[in-house]
Amino acid sequence: MNSTSVTKMFNAMLLLLAFNIVVISTASADKQTYIVRMDKTKITNTYKGNSKAWHEAVFDSIADVSSQEEEVFEATPPELIYTYESAFFGFAAKLSAKHLEYLKKMDGFVSAIPDKMLSLHTTRSPQFLSLKGTKGLWHVSNLHSDVIIGVVDSGIWPEHVSFHDHGMPPVPSRWRGICEKGTKFSPSNCNRKLIGARYFYGGYLAAGGKINGTEKYLSARDSSGHGTHTASTAAGNLVENANLFGLANGSAAGMRYTSRIAVYKVCWPGCTSVDILAAIVQAIEDGVDVLSLSLGSVSEAEPYYQDYLAIASFFAVKSGIFVTFSAGNTGPFKYTAVNTAPWIMTVAASTMDRSFPAIVKLGNGQIFEGSSLYTGKNIQPLPIVYGKTAGSEGAEYCIPGLLNPKLVKGKIVICEQGFISLASKGEQVKLAGGAGMLIVSFLGEDLATEVHVVPATLLGAIASEAVKKYVNSTKAPTASIAFKGTKYGSRAPKVAMFSSRGPNLVGPDVIKPDVTAPGVDILAAWPARTSPSVLKQDKRRDLFNIISGTSMACPHVSGIAALLKSKHRNWSPAAIKSALMTTAYTIDNRGKPIADLAFYGSATPFALGSGHVDPIKASNPGLIYDITAEDYVEYLCSLKYKDSQISLFVEGLKCPRKVAMQPGDLNYPSFAVNFKVKAQNVSSVAYKRTVTNVGIPRSSYKVSVEEPKGVSVIVRPKTLSFKKLGEKLSYKVSFIGLSRKKKVGRPSFGSLVWLSGNYRVRSPIAVTWK
C-alpha cells in the first residue's frame, strides 16, 4: 500500500474523529500539541483523491459543523499540524483532553505523546584531528564520492563562501530533496554544494511561538548563526585566511569539506519535537547519508518510547543513515546527558590546543590567565567594582537595571554567571559606562569564551575566588588586563565543564556519551547580517565566528562519519560508530590522561565516553562491533517495554514473554556494568560480544584488560584468530565484583583491549554499584 493511500485513510479517520467530537464533546477548548502514532494496518482504505485536499476537507467539515452545533461542540476543532506518512506513520495535532480521550478509543491508536520544546545545544580542528593537505582521509580518492550530510538546525546562510560549489560535480541522481521557497530564500540559493533546504515550523507555532518574518526568516535562511556554523563545521568548503577579527587566522574547512549539504530548519529559536520528527522523516525520504543534530532537551533524558528524537533517529539508522547528536550543555553533573539511545552517536565537547589568553594583574601583584576574544588595546590599571559597589542588590549578575552608571563608569566590572547570557552581561556593562568586564566562574576551569561588546575576560573558578577575595578585602581594588591574541600548544584535549555527563539515565547498560570531539572556541561560518555577539545593538559583522558547545562537537563527528562512509561504502551506521569509538584516545598531547575541566582530575567514560575521536585510526580500526536494527529491537524488548511501546519502533511486533537477551548483551563497543549492593554475596554478570574482522585477512588478536577497582574481569577466549576479512568471532566477558554493604558513591573504570600489531581495539568499562 503506498503512502498516499495511507494518508487518505488516515484523513478519513480524522474526519470520523471530528464528527464524534461534534456530537459528544463538551470539554474545555484548551488544547495541547501531541505526536500521535497510528497503526496503519488497522485503518481501512475508504477514500481516494488528493491528500492535501482531504486535509482541507477534514477541517472545513469540522468548521461547518462547529458553527451549526455550537452548544455541544468545543469552541475550536482539532488542528492538524503534520501527517507522517513513511518511516513513522501518524500525525501531529493540537488536541483537547476530550479529543484525546476519544482518539484513544479508536482502533488503530498506538500512542500520543505531548510535544516538547527543545533547544540548540574551524581553522584549527582539522589539523588537531590530523586532517590536512591531500593525504590520508583527505586524499582525493576519499573525497570524490558523493556523501550527503543532512543538518537539522536553525537553517543556513547560503551565500557564504563556505557553501560555494566551485568545481563540484552535478548533484547525485539519487537525491530526492528540494530547495523550498520562503522569506529571502529561493531555489536559486541552492547549488551543487547546498543541494537541499527545507523548513518546519508548524509545531513551533502550535506551541505558541511567534516568527517575525523579517528578523527570523520564514524560510531555510539562518538568522541565529547556529545552523550556518554547524553546517560549515561538518562540510564547509576549504577557505583560506578565515578568522574572527584577526583571531584564529588560518584555513577553515569542514571535516568532510567536499560533502553535499541538505539543511532542515526546525529552530526559531526554540525547536519542537513535532518539527524535528517531520524534518528527520523528510531527510530519510530525501536520501541523506548522515544526519547531524546539535539540539535536544535541556532537562533529563526520557525513556526511548517517549523520545521522538530517538524514535525518528531509529528509522533513520534502519535506513542506513548515520545519526549524530550533541550530548547537551547541562554538565558537569551526572545523569545530564541526553540523546542517549544506543543507535545514536552521542558527542561530548572538549578543548583543542588553541587558546585566546588574557592576563589579569591585580593591584596586589597577583596574576591570573583568563580567556578573551577581545582584540583592542590592553586595559591599564583601573578600579574594580563588584556587587554592591557596582549597583543595587543582584548587581553581581549584571542583569538589566541593576548596574549604577555612577558607580560603574570607567571601571572594570565583575560579573557572575547566571540568568542572562554572558554577551548580554557585557552589553549591560557597556550601557552603564563600564570600561571592561571580568566574568567569574563558580565551578571548574572552563574558559570557553565568546564575543563581547566590551573588553571582557573569562576566569576559571580558582582565579575567580582569588579575585573576589582580593576585591572584598581591599578598599580600592584595581586590575589591568593584557590581551594576548591567539596561542597554540596548550595542553589538550580537556573535557569542557558544560558538556553533559553520564551515566545513561534511560539505558544504564550503555555508556553515554560515546565520544568527545572539539567543541570549545570553534571558528566556523557565520551569517552576514548577524553580529558575532548576536546582540541587536552590536553592528559588527564577520564571515566567521567563534562559539562553544556540544553543538560544535557534534558536526565534527558528523563530518568524520561522512569521511568514513566515503572510504567504506558498505559499512553500517553501527560499524562506523564502532570504528570511531574503539579507536578513540584517552591520552592528551602531554602524554597524560585527558583532563576534566570541571573536577580537576582525569575525565571518566561518563564525561568523554570511549575517548577523543581519531579519524585516521577510525578509518582502519581492525575490528568492528556491528549491530542491526533487529538487534536494537531485541535490546528494547530486554528493557521490558510493552507491546504498544515497541510498536513505536516496529509496527505489529510483540516481544517474546521470555527475552533471551539481557540489556548488556547488545553488541555495543563499550561495557556498562551495574551491580546491586548485597551484603555477604558476590555480584557477577556476563556479556557476549561479536567482532568482525575489517583489518588484515589472517590475523590474531590477544585481549588485555585493565580491571576496574574492586572488580575481576574474565574474558573467554583470550585470543581471537581470524582467517579472512568479514569473519565474525565471539567472546564472553564476565565481571565479578565483591558486594558492598553500603552504597558506593563512586563508580570504577577500566578497559578491555584487543591487540594485534598496530591495531588496538579498545572498549571502556564503567562499573556502578546501586
Disulfide bonds with the S-S distance in Angstrom:
Cys179-Cys190 1.56
Cys267-Cys271 2.11
Cys398-Cys415 1.97
Cys637-Cys655 1.94
